[in-house]
């Protein structure tokens, strides 16, 4: 089984490799950012890709979305420090087959990879319950109402990206990003661009 790890932290990559090392049939390769990850995915064609949510540049959600556009059968697990069910729900919507928080029990990692490789899905039971609760109480969380694209823009704003930078990264026009930011202000109750930036930084825990 081929497993691709896309993460910009060498210690995390080493840890993932160690967790999979007991299985001699698993071959692991790694990439440090979205561009390398996408290139290696299509050249190597792994059985499973484990992608960090908070990569430099594009997020793991956008990487997942772009890979799935070219390969509908792609088996991707989002791996993150963020245990917010909003992001887990958006990962599933983007086509991910699994979502693992980095503070989960390490013993679950290899099981999740194998489960997704077999064609299944992996979501910690506690997270699954939180997502179900979130969907029935969506009005209680403004962030839950955001689209995947809006979440991506919010994450980039939190990282200090300008609207021009965001437009270039997402391959859309500046006007499209500006319109999305206007919608974000309305949905999140931000009074100004600075207020929106503050909210973005508060909600970005990826």
C-alpha positions as a printed Julia matrix, in Angstrom:
206×3 Matrix{Float64}:
   0.0    0.0     0.0
   1.29   3.46   -0.92
   0.72   6.28    1.55
   1.51   9.92    0.84
   1.99  12.28    3.79
   1.65  16.0     3.0
   2.75  18.08    5.98
   5.2   20.95    6.47
   6.48  19.71    9.86
   9.33  17.15    9.61
   8.61  15.84   13.12
   5.0   15.11   12.17
   6.1   13.31    9.01
   8.61  11.23   11.02
   5.9   10.39   13.53
   3.49   9.28   10.8
   6.16   7.09    9.24
   6.93   5.53   12.61
   3.25   4.72   13.19
   3.1    2.92    9.83
   6.54   1.26   10.03
   5.24  -1.93   11.63
   3.54  -2.87    8.35
   6.2   -3.91    5.82
   3.64  -3.67    3.01
   3.22   0.07    3.48
   5.46   2.39    1.46
   5.47   6.03    2.56
   6.52   9.16    0.71
   6.12  12.76    1.84
   5.74  16.31    0.58
   6.11  19.59    2.48
   3.53  21.79    0.75
   0.41  21.79   -1.42
   2.24  22.08   -4.76
   4.66  19.24   -4.01
   1.84  17.17   -2.59
  -0.35  17.48   -5.67
   2.55  16.78   -8.02
   3.63  13.69   -6.1
   0.05  12.45   -5.83
  -0.43  12.39   -9.59
   3.03  11.06  -10.41
   3.12   8.35   -7.73
  -0.61   7.58   -7.39
  -0.79   6.6    -3.7
  -3.55   4.45   -2.29
  -4.11   6.99    0.49
  -3.02  10.61    0.94
  -2.81  12.06    4.46
  -2.94  15.85    4.09
  -2.37  18.48    6.78
  -5.18  21.05    6.97
  -2.9   24.04    7.53
  -0.29  23.85    4.78
   1.77  26.82    3.57
  -0.19  28.56    0.82
  -3.26  26.49    0.02
  -4.99  24.61    2.81
  -5.49  20.87    2.93
  -9.16  21.41    2.06
  -8.22  23.1    -1.21
  -5.63  20.41   -1.97
  -8.29  17.76   -1.37
 -10.76  19.58   -3.61
  -8.25  19.97   -6.46
  -7.11  16.35   -6.33
 -10.7   15.13   -6.31
 -11.49  17.22   -9.38
  -8.92  15.19  -11.33
  -9.37  11.89   -9.49
 -12.85  11.22   -8.15
 -11.63   7.99   -6.52
  -8.91   9.73   -4.48
  -8.76   8.53   -0.86
  -7.71  11.48    1.26
  -7.49  11.88    5.02
  -7.28  15.37    6.5
  -4.8   15.46    9.4
  -4.86  18.51   11.68
  -4.46  20.12   15.08
  -7.98  21.5    14.63
 -10.66  19.39   16.28
 -13.47  21.82   15.41
 -16.36  19.83   13.86
 -16.99  22.68   11.4
 -13.68  21.94    9.66
 -14.3   18.19    9.78
 -17.67  18.7     8.1
 -16.12  20.89    5.41
 -13.37  18.31    4.83
 -15.99  15.66    4.16
 -17.81  18.03    1.81
 -14.52  18.62   -0.04
 -14.25  14.87   -0.66
 -12.05  13.68    2.2
 -12.63  10.09    3.31
 -11.27  10.66    6.8
 -10.47  13.35    9.36
  -7.91  12.81   12.13
  -7.01  15.32   14.84
  -3.34  15.29   15.8
  -4.32  15.05   19.46
  -6.22  11.78   18.86
  -4.81   8.5    20.17
  -1.77   7.73   17.91
  -2.82   4.08   17.74
  -5.83   5.15   15.66
  -3.69   6.6    12.87
  -2.65   3.35   11.16
  -6.17   1.94   11.58
  -7.63   5.02    9.88
  -5.2    4.73    6.97
  -6.02   1.04    6.45
  -9.75   1.65    6.74
  -9.72   4.39    4.11
  -7.42   2.33    1.85
 -10.03  -0.46    1.91
 -12.62   1.97    0.63
 -14.11   2.91    3.98
 -14.29   6.2     5.8
 -12.78   7.21    9.13
 -14.15   9.68   11.63
 -13.66   9.45   15.39
 -17.03   8.61   17.02
 -16.86  11.75   19.18
 -16.27  13.89   16.11
 -19.11  12.2    14.23
 -21.48  13.04   17.1
 -20.29  16.65   17.17
 -20.89  16.99   13.41
 -24.39  15.56   13.78
 -25.08  18.01   16.62
 -23.6   20.87   14.59
 -25.85  20.15   11.62
 -28.96  20.27   13.79
 -27.83  23.47   15.5
 -26.19  25.28   12.59
 -27.56  28.68   13.63
 -25.64  28.44   16.91
 -22.32  28.73   15.1
 -21.84  31.43   12.48
 -18.72  29.76   11.11
 -20.77  26.65   10.37
 -22.73  28.62    7.77
 -19.64  29.36    5.69
 -18.92  27.57    2.43
 -15.65  25.7     1.9
 -14.38  28.58   -0.26
 -15.29  31.14    2.4
 -13.49  29.08    5.06
 -10.43  28.93    2.81
 -10.44  32.71    2.37
 -10.92  33.21    6.11
  -7.9   30.93    6.79
  -5.75  32.89    4.33
  -6.8   36.21    5.88
  -5.74  34.84    9.27
  -2.37  33.95    7.74
  -1.91  37.59    6.7
  -2.58  37.14    2.99
  -3.83  40.13    0.99
  -6.89  39.81   -1.24
  -4.56  39.9    -4.25
  -2.52  37.03   -2.83
  -5.68  35.05   -2.13
  -6.98  35.65   -5.67
  -3.69  34.37   -7.14
  -3.64  31.29   -4.91
  -7.24  30.33   -5.68
  -7.0   31.23   -9.38
  -9.95  33.61   -9.2
 -10.34  37.34   -9.8
  -9.67  40.0    -7.2
 -13.32  41.02   -7.48
 -14.43  37.48   -6.6
 -12.34  37.53   -3.42
 -13.6   41.02   -2.55
 -17.21  39.84   -2.98
 -16.49  36.82   -0.77
 -15.01  39.08    1.9
 -18.13  41.25    1.8
 -20.26  38.13    2.27
 -17.99  37.03    5.14
 -18.45  40.36    6.91
 -22.22  40.0     6.68
 -22.27  36.38    7.84
 -19.83  36.92   10.72
 -21.09  40.34   11.79
 -17.78  42.07   11.04
 -18.05  45.86   10.89
 -14.81  46.45    8.98
 -11.96  44.67    7.22
  -9.92  44.86   10.44
 -12.81  43.32   12.36
 -12.99  40.53    9.79
  -9.24  39.95   10.19
  -9.69  39.68   13.97
 -12.47  37.13   13.57
 -10.37  35.21   11.05
  -7.47  34.96   13.51
  -9.8   33.9    16.34
 -11.43  31.13   14.3
  -8.29  29.83   12.63
  -6.95  27.1    14.88
  -5.84  24.76   12.06
